[in-house]
Amino acid sequence: MLHAAAMLCGFIALWLLTTQRLTSVQDAVVAAIAALICVVLATRLGGVSGAFARSPRALYGVVSRLGSVLAGATATIRSALAADVTLKPALVRIRTRGRGDERAAFADLLSAAPGMAVVETDAEGFLVHVLNEDDVDAADLGRLERVAGAQEPRS
């Protein structure tokens, strides 16, 4: 996904530099459309992996998690500044259903929030360090895993 995004940005910059037309919004739109056409052609010809097609879902996951990330950051700062710290740090085992890119996206979304960090991964899932064990919600983690694109395991 990172390679495709970098390719898209590179094509936009290359288009704008070669045409020397940076004066209007229409020029930027034409550059974006031309770059998107180039990326689509590269995808069809095998130059980009399927991660590029999954990037809108990953972006949605990041944006939908923004509110809880900000709330977690505020709570972490408040706890750090408070005189009576009531945190219960712990290591929590989280089982995952996803494979490959879905697991990586889920781990990224978990680690994006203050107070959670993926410490170790294995075939079953993740070992996650949390600042407050009481704040871990299994339903919220399940929703987050579905946003990351995990499917039910196939039999």
C-alpha positions as a printed NumPy array, in Angstrom:
array([[  0.   ,   0.   ,   0.   ],
       [  2.826,   2.36 ,   0.818],
       [  4.449,   1.733,  -2.551],
       [  1.249,   2.497,  -4.445],
       [  0.633,   5.664,  -2.431],
       [  4.211,   6.763,  -3.038],
       [  3.825,   6.003,  -6.74 ],
       [  0.617,   8.071,  -6.893],
       [  2.243,  11.035,  -5.135],
       [  5.33 ,  10.712,  -7.317],
       [  3.268,  10.711, -10.5  ],
       [  1.362,  13.805,  -9.365],
       [  4.604,  15.626,  -8.582],
       [  6.16 ,  14.481, -11.858],
       [  3.122,  15.674, -13.823],
       [  3.136,  19.073, -12.125],
       [  6.884,  19.502, -12.618],
       [  6.911,  18.503, -16.263],
       [  3.906,  20.602, -17.265],
       [  4.973,  23.607, -15.122],
       [  1.301,  24.37 , -14.522],
       [  0.775,  25.038, -10.837],
       [ -1.553,  28.017, -11.077],
       [ -5.056,  26.632, -10.58 ],
       [ -7.1  ,  23.917,  -8.944],
       [ -7.921,  22.49 , -12.381],
       [ -4.213,  21.832, -12.974],
       [ -4.001,  19.876,  -9.714],
       [ -7.126,  17.888, -10.636],
       [ -5.716,  17.057, -14.07 ],
       [ -2.453,  15.973, -12.422],
       [ -4.313,  13.741,  -9.945],
       [ -6.405,  12.158, -12.713],
       [ -3.34 ,  11.54 , -14.889],
       [ -1.473,  10.022, -11.94 ],
       [ -4.447,   7.826, -11.047],
       [ -4.625,   6.57 , -14.643],
       [ -0.907,   5.712, -14.469],
       [ -1.349,   3.836, -11.182],
       [ -4.381,   1.937, -12.543],
       [ -2.378,   0.936, -15.619],
       [  0.531,  -0.166, -13.428],
       [ -1.878,  -2.196, -11.295],
       [ -3.401,  -3.897, -14.329],
       [  0.042,  -4.675, -15.733],
       [  1.265,  -6.201, -12.462],
       [  3.32 ,  -3.297, -11.13 ],
       [  1.302,  -2.817,  -7.94 ],
       [  0.035,  -5.371,  -5.442],
       [ -3.567,  -5.758,  -4.341],
       [ -2.812,  -3.651,  -1.263],
       [ -3.477,  -0.523,  -3.328],
       [ -7.067,  -1.641,  -3.891],
       [ -7.481,  -2.195,  -0.141],
       [ -6.087,   1.217,   0.835],
       [ -9.49 ,   3.008,   0.955],
       [-10.688,   0.512,   3.579],
       [ -7.5  ,   1.028,   5.595],
       [ -7.905,   4.802,   5.356],
       [-11.514,   4.452,   6.557],
       [-10.252,   2.428,   9.522],
       [ -7.762,   5.105,  10.469],
       [-10.298,   7.933,  10.143],
       [-13.047,   6.057,  12.014],
       [-10.645,   5.404,  14.881],
       [ -9.568,   9.057,  15.174],
       [-12.093,   9.922,  17.92 ],
       [-11.066,   7.047,  20.17 ],
       [ -7.381,   7.791,  19.554],
       [ -7.867,  11.401,  20.652],
       [ -9.907,  10.283,  23.675],
       [ -7.19 ,   7.789,  24.601],
       [ -4.485,  10.419,  24.221],
       [ -6.425,  12.81 ,  26.451],
       [ -6.961,  10.111,  29.079],
       [ -3.288,   9.147,  28.992],
       [ -2.168,  12.767,  29.403],
       [ -4.686,  13.29 ,  32.216],
       [ -3.433,  10.156,  33.999],
       [  0.182,  11.203,  33.584],
       [ -0.491,  14.643,  35.064],
       [ -2.719,  13.426,  37.902],
       [ -1.242,  12.87 ,  41.323],
       [ -3.174,   9.635,  41.84 ],
       [ -2.392,   7.373,  38.93 ],
       [ -4.945,   4.554,  38.73 ],
       [ -3.579,   2.65 ,  35.791],
       [ -3.369,  -1.136,  35.71 ],
       [ -0.8  ,  -1.994,  33.041],
       [ -1.009,  -5.527,  31.683],
       [ -0.191,  -7.802,  28.783],
       [ -3.333,  -8.952,  26.983],
       [ -3.579, -11.787,  24.44 ],
       [ -5.817, -10.905,  21.465],
       [ -6.789, -13.684,  19.057],
       [ -7.14 , -12.634,  15.433],
       [ -9.095, -14.039,  12.504],
       [ -7.36 , -12.154,   9.721],
       [ -4.374, -13.262,   7.671],
       [ -1.583, -11.324,   6.008],
       [ -2.44 ,  -7.712,   5.244],
       [ -5.571,  -7.777,   7.417],
       [ -3.496,  -8.743,  10.463],
       [ -0.996,  -5.986,   9.725],
       [ -3.769,  -3.4  ,   9.378],
       [ -5.34 ,  -4.577,  12.646],
       [ -1.971,  -4.343,  14.453],
       [ -1.477,  -0.821,  13.065],
       [ -4.909,   0.259,  14.263],
       [ -4.261,  -1.219,  17.71 ],
       [ -0.912,   0.484,  18.09 ],
       [ -2.234,   3.833,  16.847],
       [ -4.141,   4.425,  20.074],
       [ -2.263,   5.68 ,  23.116],
       [ -2.187,   3.054,  25.807],
       [ -1.93 ,   0.033,  23.488],
       [  1.121,  -1.388,  21.781],
       [  1.544,  -4.713,  20.001],
       [  4.48 ,  -6.425,  21.683],
       [  4.547,  -9.798,  19.942],
       [  2.73 , -11.665,  17.196],
       [  2.254, -15.356,  16.525],
       [ -0.066, -17.595,  14.502],
       [ -2.892, -17.23 ,  17.04 ],
       [ -2.877, -13.463,  17.464],
       [ -1.132, -10.615,  19.257],
       [  0.31 ,  -9.954,  22.673],
       [ -0.625,  -6.337,  23.439],
       [  0.623,  -4.113,  26.258],
       [ -2.183,  -1.944,  27.636],
       [ -1.953,   0.855,  30.189],
       [ -5.286,   0.051,  31.807],
       [ -6.505,  -3.538,  31.734],
       [-10.028,  -2.509,  32.734],
       [-10.462,  -0.381,  29.583],
       [ -9.997,  -3.297,  27.141],
       [-13.338,  -3.964,  25.431],
       [-13.68 ,  -7.183,  23.418],
       [-16.624,  -5.857,  21.376],
       [-14.651,  -2.75 ,  20.39 ],
       [-11.686,  -4.908,  19.378],
       [-13.983,  -7.108,  17.26 ],
       [-15.384,  -4.062,  15.454],
       [-11.88 ,  -2.758,  14.91 ],
       [-10.789,  -6.095,  13.439],
       [-13.756,  -6.051,  11.034],
       [-12.801,  -2.51 ,   9.961],
       [ -9.282,  -3.804,   9.268],
       [-10.829,  -6.336,   6.88 ],
       [-10.56 ,  -9.599,   8.793],
       [-12.88 , -12.371,   7.655],
       [-14.052, -15.471,   9.447],
       [-11.506, -18.281,   9.154],
       [-12.18 , -20.751,   6.339],
       [-12.639, -24.408,   7.201]])
